[in-house]
Amino acid sequence: MIKVYVFLFIMSIASAIGYGGYRYVTHLQETIGTLRENNVLLESANKASQDTINSMIANAERNAELQADLNNKLKKAEQRVGSLRNRLSKIDITREALADPADMEFRINRGTNRLRQRVLKETGGEVTNDSVPTTATQ
């Protein structure tokens, strides 16, 4: 009878070890499945992040180019303002207006119309040449 008990004891231990191994393997397979799902999600999130980073880099480069272009335009505008200040400092508008008021009126109107045309051109408005004065006696 002891042989039967020893046999049953050994079989129960072997069964327990076998069942434990089976449970361990099935748990590992479940873990592997979960990790694969998580890996797919992480890869898609990584791709989205990388796309965002690439677009941000492209935007930063574009902004840098636009900033450089704006700086160049600002320098040109400042140079033009400086030359206009020089020119205006050399002109005695009062004396010229008293000497020939019609010519001064013509020049001021012409300059104003040029300014309007430039503003319209820069802002995308309709540019027409109808309002440019042609004579000094208008």
The 8 nearest C-alpha neighbors of each residue, nearest first, counted from 0:
[[1, 3, 2, 4, 5, 6, 7, 8],
 [0, 2, 4, 3, 5, 6, 7, 8],
 [1, 3, 5, 0, 4, 6, 7, 8],
 [4, 2, 6, 0, 1, 5, 7, 8],
 [3, 5, 1, 7, 6, 2, 8, 0],
 [4, 6, 8, 2, 7, 3, 1, 9],
 [5, 7, 3, 9, 4, 8, 2, 10],
 [8, 6, 10, 4, 5, 9, 11, 3],
 [7, 9, 5, 11, 10, 6, 4, 12],
 [10, 8, 12, 6, 11, 7, 13, 5],
 [11, 9, 13, 7, 8, 12, 14, 6],
 [10, 12, 14, 8, 13, 9, 7, 15],
 [13, 11, 15, 9, 14, 10, 16, 8],
 [14, 12, 10, 16, 11, 15, 17, 9],
 [13, 15, 17, 11, 12, 16, 10, 18],
 [16, 14, 12, 18, 17, 13, 19, 11],
 [15, 17, 19, 13, 14, 18, 20, 12],
 [18, 16, 14, 20, 19, 15, 13, 21],
 [17, 19, 21, 15, 20, 16, 14, 22],
 [18, 20, 16, 22, 17, 21, 15, 23],
 [21, 19, 23, 17, 18, 22, 16, 24],
 [20, 22, 18, 24, 19, 23, 17, 25],
 [23, 21, 19, 25, 20, 24, 26, 18],
 [22, 24, 20, 26, 21, 25, 19, 27],
 [25, 23, 27, 21, 26, 22, 20, 28],
 [24, 26, 28, 22, 27, 23, 21, 29],
 [27, 25, 23, 29, 24, 28, 22, 30],
 [26, 28, 30, 24, 25, 29, 31, 23],
 [29, 27, 31, 25, 30, 26, 24, 32],
 [30, 28, 32, 26, 31, 27, 25, 33],
 [29, 31, 27, 33, 28, 32, 34, 26],
 [30, 32, 28, 34, 29, 33, 27, 35],
 [33, 31, 29, 35, 30, 34, 28, 36],
 [34, 32, 30, 36, 35, 31, 37, 29],
 [33, 35, 37, 31, 36, 32, 38, 30],
 [36, 34, 38, 32, 37, 33, 31, 39],
 [37, 35, 33, 39, 38, 34, 32, 40],
 [36, 38, 34, 40, 35, 39, 41, 33],
 [37, 39, 35, 41, 36, 40, 34, 42],
 [38, 40, 42, 36, 37, 41, 35, 43],
 [39, 41, 37, 43, 38, 42, 44, 36],
 [42, 40, 44, 38, 39, 43, 45, 37],
 [41, 43, 45, 39, 44, 40, 38, 46],
 [42, 44, 46, 40, 45, 41, 47, 39],
 [43, 45, 41, 47, 42, 46, 48, 40],
 [44, 46, 42, 48, 43, 47, 41, 49],
 [47, 45, 49, 43, 48, 44, 42, 50],
 [48, 46, 44, 50, 45, 49, 51, 43],
 [49, 47, 45, 51, 46, 50, 44, 52],
 [48, 50, 52, 46, 51, 47, 45, 53],
 [51, 49, 53, 47, 48, 52, 46, 54],
 [52, 50, 48, 54, 49, 53, 55, 47],
 [51, 53, 49, 55, 50, 54, 48, 56],
 [52, 54, 50, 56, 55, 51, 49, 57],
 [53, 55, 57, 51, 56, 52, 58, 50],
 [56, 54, 58, 52, 57, 53, 59, 51],
 [55, 57, 59, 53, 58, 54, 52, 60],
 [56, 58, 54, 60, 55, 59, 61, 53],
 [59, 57, 55, 61, 56, 60, 62, 54],
 [58, 60, 56, 62, 61, 57, 55, 63],
 [61, 59, 63, 57, 62, 58, 56, 64],
 [60, 62, 58, 64, 63, 59, 57, 65],
 [63, 61, 65, 59, 64, 60, 66, 58],
 [62, 64, 66, 60, 61, 65, 59, 67],
 [65, 63, 61, 67, 66, 62, 68, 60],
 [66, 64, 68, 62, 67, 63, 69, 61],
 [65, 67, 63, 69, 68, 64, 62, 70],
 [66, 68, 70, 64, 65, 69, 63, 71],
 [69, 67, 65, 71, 66, 70, 64, 72],
 [68, 70, 72, 66, 71, 67, 73, 65],
 [69, 71, 73, 67, 68, 72, 66, 74],
 [72, 70, 68, 74, 73, 69, 67, 75],
 [71, 73, 69, 75, 70, 74, 76, 68],
 [72, 74, 70, 76, 71, 75, 69, 77],
 [73, 75, 77, 71, 76, 72, 78, 70],
 [74, 76, 72, 78, 73, 77, 79, 71],
 [77, 75, 73, 79, 78, 74, 72, 80],
 [76, 78, 80, 74, 79, 75, 73, 81],
 [79, 77, 81, 75, 76, 80, 74, 82],
 [78, 80, 76, 82, 81, 77, 83, 75],
 [81, 79, 77, 83, 78, 82, 84, 76],
 [80, 82, 78, 84, 79, 83, 77, 85],
 [81, 83, 85, 79, 84, 80, 86, 78],
 [84, 82, 86, 80, 85, 81, 87, 79],
 [85, 83, 87, 81, 86, 82, 88, 80],
 [86, 84, 82, 88, 83, 87, 81, 89],
 [85, 87, 83, 89, 84, 88, 82, 90],
 [88, 86, 84, 90, 89, 85, 83, 91],
 [87, 89, 85, 86, 90, 84, 91, 83],
 [88, 90, 86, 87, 85, 91, 84, 92],
 [91, 89, 87, 88, 92, 86, 95, 94],
 [90, 92, 94, 93, 95, 89, 88, 87],
 [93, 91, 95, 94, 90, 96, 103, 87],
 [94, 92, 96, 95, 91, 97, 98, 90],
 [93, 95, 97, 96, 92, 91, 98, 99],
 [94, 96, 98, 92, 97, 93, 99, 91],
 [97, 95, 100, 93, 99, 98, 94, 103],
 [98, 96, 94, 95, 99, 100, 93, 92],
 [97, 99, 95, 96, 94, 100, 93, 103],
 [100, 98, 96, 102, 101, 97, 95, 103],
 [101, 99, 96, 103, 102, 97, 104, 98],
 [102, 100, 104, 103, 99, 135, 105, 136],
 [101, 103, 105, 104, 100, 99, 135, 106],
 [104, 102, 100, 106, 105, 101, 96, 107],
 [103, 105, 101, 107, 102, 106, 108, 100],
 [104, 106, 135, 102, 108, 103, 107, 109],
 [107, 105, 109, 103, 108, 104, 110, 102],
 [106, 108, 110, 104, 109, 105, 111, 103],
 [109, 107, 111, 105, 110, 106, 104, 112],
 [108, 110, 106, 112, 107, 111, 105, 113],
 [111, 109, 113, 107, 112, 108, 106, 114],
 [112, 110, 108, 114, 113, 109, 107, 115],
 [111, 113, 115, 109, 114, 110, 108, 131],
 [114, 112, 110, 116, 111, 115, 109, 117],
 [113, 115, 111, 117, 112, 116, 118, 110],
 [116, 114, 112, 118, 113, 117, 119, 111],
 [115, 117, 119, 113, 114, 118, 126, 120],
 [118, 116, 120, 114, 119, 115, 121, 113],
 [119, 117, 115, 121, 120, 116, 122, 114],
 [120, 118, 124, 116, 122, 117, 121, 123],
 [119, 121, 117, 123, 118, 122, 124, 116],
 [122, 120, 118, 119, 123, 117, 124, 116],
 [123, 121, 119, 120, 124, 118, 117, 125],
 [122, 124, 120, 121, 119, 125, 118, 126],
 [125, 123, 119, 122, 120, 126, 121, 118],
 [124, 126, 127, 119, 123, 120, 116, 122],
 [125, 127, 116, 119, 124, 120, 128, 117],
 [128, 126, 129, 125, 130, 116, 131, 119],
 [127, 129, 130, 131, 126, 116, 112, 132],
 [130, 128, 127, 131, 132, 126, 112, 133],
 [129, 131, 128, 132, 112, 127, 109, 133],
 [132, 130, 129, 128, 112, 109, 133, 108],
 [133, 131, 134, 130, 109, 105, 108, 135],
 [132, 134, 131, 135, 137, 105, 109, 136],
 [135, 133, 136, 132, 137, 105, 102, 101],
 [134, 136, 105, 102, 101, 137, 133, 104],
 [137, 135, 134, 101, 105, 102, 133, 104],
 [136, 135, 134, 132, 105, 133, 101, 104]]
